[in-house]
Amino acid sequence: MTTPAAAEPRGLFVSFEGGDGAGKSTQSRLLAQWLTGLGREVVLTREPGGTELGRTLRDAVLHGGHVDARTEALLYATDRAHHVASLVRPALARGAVVVTDRYLDSSVAYQGSGRDLGADEVERLNLWATDGLLPAVTVLLDLDPALGRTRLTGAPDRLEREGDDFHTRTRRAFLGRAAADPARWLVLDATRPAEELAAAVRARVAVSLGVSPDVSLGVPPGMSTGVTP
């Protein structure tokens, strides 16, 4: 009697969103560590800058000379189109879990609302750029922008230098998008301790994977998680 072949794991796309200083990078890494402990291939990435071309575009849009709002939006969309085509979709197709620090919701919030370009217009642009790809889970780490600024280190980039009104508009936009699509979004108070936030994220992602969120990390402290890129 032939034993049925085990089903290949399904790919899963998870994004982290929120204002500067909210802890997206930390929570992305913690989730990747847990997923690696489950034996899953994890692609840990970011936008902009998840590819070689993306790193060039990131430097241009965040640290280069002045660009107007429409050019800024198009640069982000260019990075996203290349990121999805060259990294995200191939990883999902082979069953990996892709965890990204920012995705198209950031453009809708920052350029659509923050820059007043129009949320619907910026969303249409980015859905076209990605051929409609949306994450299965989007985690919003919500934080007062004033508190977020106190958490930043190093020289601020172009967006971090924007004023209170700009960052208030982006926060409001994130919360509005989350409220409109609760099936995709998980909203968390970013002032909570990091491990509490990580546990809440694991619980939500575990539902999508059909596993227990209490599975041990399986990666000793200090050991590389092996995530890419």
QUIBEL-V695416 format. One record per run of one state. SS is the DSSP state (alpha for helix, beta for strand, coil for the rest). FROM is the first residue (numbers start at 1). TO is the last residue. Records with the same first field share a line. If there is no record, write none. Layout:
SS->FROM-TO, FROM-TO
//
This chain:
coil->1-11, 19-23, 38-41, 47-51, 64-68, 94-96, 102-103, 115-118, 130-136, 143-144, 152-163, 181-184, 190-193, 210-227, 229-229
beta->12-18, 42-46, 97-101, 137-142, 185-189, 228-228
alpha->24-37, 52-63, 69-93, 104-114, 119-129, 145-151, 164-180, 194-209
//
